[in-house]
Amino acid sequence: VQLVESGGGSVQAGGSLRLSCAASGFTITTYCMGWFRQAPGKEREAVATIGEIGTSNYEDSVKGRFTISKDNNKNTLHLQMNSLKPEDTAVYYCVADPVQKKCLINTIKDVGDFGHWGRGTQVAVSS
């Protein structure tokens, strides 16, 4: 299992970025997929998850601004981030887990750890 993120960078507040995660060694349709982030000096947190049938879940602070999606044909996960804020600055990690139930948990803070992680991509939002 390998997850490789791309699309991070620096942007001004109000701007947009689109993160991508190329998955290999497994089929994303059979996994619970998601994005975590970790800001300097803070604990990592789940940002968004997407399940087998496309059901998505978001952390409260990104609802209405971020959209998680997947391209099953390309075995790729995306995170479209709009209206970015300085507090979105963090390293963003693509994650995957074979336990589909993780994507059915209503409160994203309760999803727990994921079995597979990418190396992360840096997102920096300036004010």
C-alpha positions as CSV (number, residue, x, y, z in Angstrom):
1,V,0.0,0.0,0.0
2,Q,1.4,3.4,-1.0
3,L,-0.1,6.9,-0.8
4,V,1.6,9.8,-2.4
5,E,0.2,13.3,-1.9
6,S,0.7,16.3,-4.1
7,G,-0.8,19.8,-4.6
8,G,0.3,21.5,-1.5
9,G,1.8,25.0,-1.5
10,S,1.6,28.6,-0.3
11,V,-1.5,30.7,-0.8
12,Q,-3.0,33.9,0.5
13,A,-6.1,33.8,2.7
14,G,-9.2,33.3,0.6
15,G,-7.4,31.3,-2.0
16,S,-7.8,27.7,-3.1
17,L,-5.7,24.6,-3.4
18,R,-6.5,21.1,-4.6
19,L,-4.7,18.2,-3.0
20,S,-4.3,14.9,-4.7
21,C,-3.4,11.4,-3.4
22,A,-2.2,8.7,-5.8
23,A,-2.9,5.3,-4.3
24,S,-1.2,2.1,-5.3
25,G,-1.2,-1.5,-4.0
26,F,-4.9,-1.5,-3.3
27,T,-8.2,-0.3,-4.7
28,I,-9.6,2.8,-3.0
29,T,-13.2,1.7,-3.6
30,T,-12.7,-0.9,-1.0
31,Y,-11.2,1.3,1.6
32,C,-12.3,4.2,3.9
33,M,-10.2,7.1,2.6
34,G,-9.5,10.4,4.1
35,W,-7.3,13.4,4.9
36,F,-5.7,14.3,8.2
37,R,-3.7,17.4,9.0
38,Q,-1.2,18.5,11.7
39,A,-0.4,22.1,12.4
40,P,2.8,23.1,14.2
41,G,2.5,22.5,17.9
42,K,-1.0,20.9,17.6
43,E,-2.3,17.3,17.5
44,R,-3.2,15.8,14.2
45,E,-6.9,15.9,13.3
46,A,-9.1,14.3,10.8
47,V,-10.3,16.7,8.2
48,A,-12.5,14.7,5.9
49,T,-13.4,11.1,5.0
50,I,-15.1,9.4,2.1
51,G,-16.5,5.9,2.1
52,E,-17.2,3.1,-0.3
53,I,-20.3,4.7,-1.8
54,G,-19.1,8.2,-1.6
55,T,-20.5,9.2,1.7
56,S,-18.4,12.0,3.1
57,N,-17.8,13.5,6.5
58,Y,-16.0,16.7,7.5
59,E,-14.4,18.4,10.5
60,D,-16.6,21.3,11.5
61,S,-14.2,24.1,10.7
62,V,-13.9,23.0,7.0
63,K,-17.5,22.3,6.3
64,G,-18.7,24.3,3.3
65,R,-15.1,25.1,2.3
66,F,-13.5,21.7,1.7
67,T,-14.7,18.9,-0.6
68,I,-13.3,15.4,-0.6
69,S,-13.7,13.3,-3.7
70,K,-12.2,10.3,-5.4
71,D,-11.5,9.2,-9.0
72,N,-12.0,5.5,-8.9
73,N,-10.7,5.1,-12.4
74,K,-7.4,6.7,-11.5
75,N,-7.4,5.3,-8.0
76,T,-6.9,8.9,-6.7
77,L,-8.2,10.9,-3.8
78,H,-8.7,14.6,-3.9
79,L,-9.3,17.4,-1.4
80,Q,-10.5,20.7,-2.9
81,M,-9.9,23.5,-0.4
82,N,-11.5,26.8,-0.9
83,S,-11.7,30.0,1.1
84,L,-8.5,29.0,2.9
85,K,-7.7,30.6,6.2
86,P,-4.4,31.0,8.0
87,E,-5.6,28.4,10.6
88,D,-5.7,25.8,7.7
89,T,-1.9,25.9,7.6
90,A,-0.6,22.4,8.3
91,V,0.9,19.3,6.8
92,Y,-1.9,17.4,5.1
93,Y,-1.8,13.6,5.1
94,C,-3.7,11.2,2.9
95,V,-4.9,8.1,4.8
96,A,-6.6,4.8,4.0
97,D,-8.1,2.0,6.1
98,P,-9.7,-1.3,5.1
99,V,-12.3,-0.9,7.9
100,Q,-15.2,0.8,6.0
101,K,-17.0,1.5,9.3
102,K,-14.6,4.3,10.0
103,C,-16.3,6.3,7.2
104,L,-19.7,5.7,8.8
105,I,-18.8,7.4,12.0
106,N,-20.8,10.6,12.2
107,T,-18.4,12.5,14.5
108,I,-15.2,12.7,12.6
109,K,-13.2,13.3,15.7
110,D,-14.1,9.7,16.7
111,V,-12.6,8.0,13.6
112,G,-9.4,7.0,15.4
113,D,-6.2,6.1,13.6
114,F,-5.9,4.9,10.0
115,G,-3.8,2.0,9.0
116,H,-2.0,3.6,6.0
117,W,-0.5,7.1,5.7
118,G,1.2,9.1,3.1
119,R,4.2,11.3,3.8
120,G,2.2,14.5,3.7
121,T,2.2,17.7,1.8
122,Q,2.6,21.2,3.3
123,V,-0.1,23.8,3.0
124,A,0.7,27.4,4.1
125,V,-1.9,30.1,4.2
126,S,-0.8,33.7,4.8
127,S,-3.0,36.5,6.0
